[in-house]
């Protein structure tokens, strides 16, 4: 795997609605992989690879969506003391926001800040004080600047992401924004695998469209527009899902288990997968000896739902990869599960007739 590309994707700031830096990394990484690349009005990259199998009939068109955005914030106010107050763009658990390093991204540069909430430090806080957990709107950013400079440097509408490094462990990668730079990376790696293959293994009878979408974390917005323009026959939502196989979580709630391979999502709160398509992906994984696991996510969705509801309706499934600690700065993905997801996606693209 191209670990350096994965690291760059994860560390590049790109909150929902401000994905332009990530988009430029993707542009460079996909050079030579697609026959056509266009950017739509929502900022999604729509990348088309023509059928290579030599068929004379109109090829089946498949759409794979991988969103580029990460959860983050927008500055909504800078007060007279120089503190920046923010509005969330995406779903946060406030317990994960205390005393975090963040990057405030402005037109004139990026600035490291500290995100926390009002209240007493631990040494002078009462037991009751320590139980208080504010909502995300109750958090502010300390920029380490004089108030006058902060008000000149940061303005309403600037965006904020978590500021933590990508780390490689012996069997896992840990980073902020693995949701969903994993999918961006996996799509690029899968198409690269097709591109490098020789003979029949690299051919595909279908037309492959990969949409690197925007604003998924605030309602699948980029995928809605992309899917309408593509008019696909089949769709795949490519995303992370929960891997809650950690202490304190009942086995029935785990969704996926680390090391058991790629996930085939049969249902989440946004989409019920086309049964035949999902089952065919499972059968393909068995034939190709790619490790996989069937899963259902009780709450949460992904871009496949937007594809499914587009036009006259599209047969859709979701290929996912279990990720521990989703929507935190320490999202963790197993290397073997990531590779299985790449292999399954590449195999599926070559299997569609």
Secondary structure as GFF3:
##gff-version 3
##sequence-region A 1 353
A	DSSP	alpha_helix	3	11	.	.	.	ID=ss1
A	DSSP	alpha_helix	20	29	.	.	.	ID=ss2
A	DSSP	beta_strand	36	39	.	.	.	ID=ss3
A	DSSP	beta_strand	45	49	.	.	.	ID=ss4
A	DSSP	beta_strand	61	67	.	.	.	ID=ss5
A	DSSP	beta_strand	72	78	.	.	.	ID=ss6
A	DSSP	beta_strand	84	89	.	.	.	ID=ss7
A	DSSP	three_ten_helix	94	96	.	.	.	ID=ss8
A	DSSP	beta_strand	100	106	.	.	.	ID=ss9
A	DSSP	beta_strand	109	117	.	.	.	ID=ss10
A	DSSP	alpha_helix	127	130	.	.	.	ID=ss11
A	DSSP	three_ten_helix	136	138	.	.	.	ID=ss12
A	DSSP	beta_strand	139	142	.	.	.	ID=ss13
A	DSSP	alpha_helix	147	153	.	.	.	ID=ss14
A	DSSP	beta_strand	159	162	.	.	.	ID=ss15
A	DSSP	beta_strand	167	168	.	.	.	ID=ss16
A	DSSP	beta_strand	172	175	.	.	.	ID=ss17
A	DSSP	alpha_helix	178	196	.	.	.	ID=ss18
A	DSSP	three_ten_helix	199	202	.	.	.	ID=ss19
A	DSSP	beta_strand	207	213	.	.	.	ID=ss20
A	DSSP	three_ten_helix	216	218	.	.	.	ID=ss21
A	DSSP	alpha_helix	221	230	.	.	.	ID=ss22
A	DSSP	beta_strand	234	242	.	.	.	ID=ss23
A	DSSP	three_ten_helix	251	253	.	.	.	ID=ss24
A	DSSP	beta_strand	262	267	.	.	.	ID=ss25
A	DSSP	alpha_helix	275	288	.	.	.	ID=ss26
A	DSSP	beta_strand	292	296	.	.	.	ID=ss27
A	DSSP	alpha_helix	304	308	.	.	.	ID=ss28
A	DSSP	beta_strand	315	324	.	.	.	ID=ss29
A	DSSP	beta_strand	331	334	.	.	.	ID=ss30
A	DSSP	alpha_helix	335	351	.	.	.	ID=ss31
###
